[in-house]
């Protein structure tokens, strides 16, 4: 579904990603794990078209997309929940969700998806008229994910959904990620520092170090891999 | 008492005109963080456009109402086109430049437009036709509240209601608020930020053009320099109310208009600006974010 071929990208004089190769198949949950500054968020931003690709290709359903503008990528079905949630603080929960469906005009479909995200996160229904900025960190993460789902994505990019959250909430969020994947066959690309949790729900995983993919294997094997255990699982 | 009410209405009229211009400043600032110094010139161009159209139409003997409507529409469309073009030519290429660059560009645009109108028209004050008639029903109170005051107050109120509706409930309004709050995220939900910015300039310019038409008809004369003065005053009003805040711009404008009106009436018209800007300094000392501006709360 998504393929990165030899992708290099960066900001200004700093090149962050060096000849990255990565494949995501339809319906999979793929995780990208790595330390701070390894290039995880940059990878997502390159896929979303925010960070320009300097060389190489990004293919989505066989089409090159690295020269397409970010808002068109959303229309094609690639949605990102960025690091730090980026809730619109002075928009209500409902308005935040409306923004997620910004490019859609199918009223019935939007209504269905709204019901769906409220069934995933009932707390959001309770708080629908509250400003997004007044929610707790966990609720904001739920809102950010729901907002992305409102675009009915084919590929959902999640950037550190567990950041700064309590262990119980993290568990709930990861459970929901899995449910989203099952319910709508949504392909999920999950970037995480919390390698243990991420590998437990993922099908396959990639390890990134200093902008280079160093290991690529099934999630099961990665959990057993000694280098991964030492560096990312704290075992 | 009559005198007080007269000053009160004078202040409200002035304030509502400031508000029409201040909204453009504040909306643009809210979205791209730029003080659009050329905004006063957009207002001036609105006044000139309606002047030209109104003069031509009155030569052909159009009825007054038709003149007002056609001149108003022409001024709105023409000013919006200017606002749109100025953004596209002078600010968009500098979107990623340091903040000072578009600011200087804005000052340049302001000077350019002033001199362009100076050359195309004249430096003299031109008599603006009275577009708002004296209503018969206003006669008993005409010595306190003029008909044009009434029209200005009603028109601005309607425009404000329309704008509130647009920003609160329409798709483009929500997109404008979202873009103002978080540009990266706006892009990530599929909003075309360039288009939203253009829309903001167009709406702001349209409001300024309506202000230009109203005030020119109220005062009865225009020249190329009116945009500069009005721009500075409206900018002051926007800062007073908290730049970036839409209700703040309206409140700041009314406070500024009333202050000026009462200062002129009870002290001396020479002190009008002294009072206006002293008020600005005081508010900035005690509430640097302006009357309704507030520091954003963000959760990480």
Interface residues (C-beta under 8 A of the other chain):
Chain A: X48 X50 X69 X70 X71 X74 X75 X79 X80 X82 X84 X86 X87 X88 X89 X90 X91 X95 X98 X99 X100 X102 X103 X133 X135 X136 X137 X140 X147 X151 X164
Chain B: X171 X174 X175 X177 X178 X181 X182 X184 X185 X186 X187 X188 X189 X190 X191 X192 X296 X297 X298 X299 X300
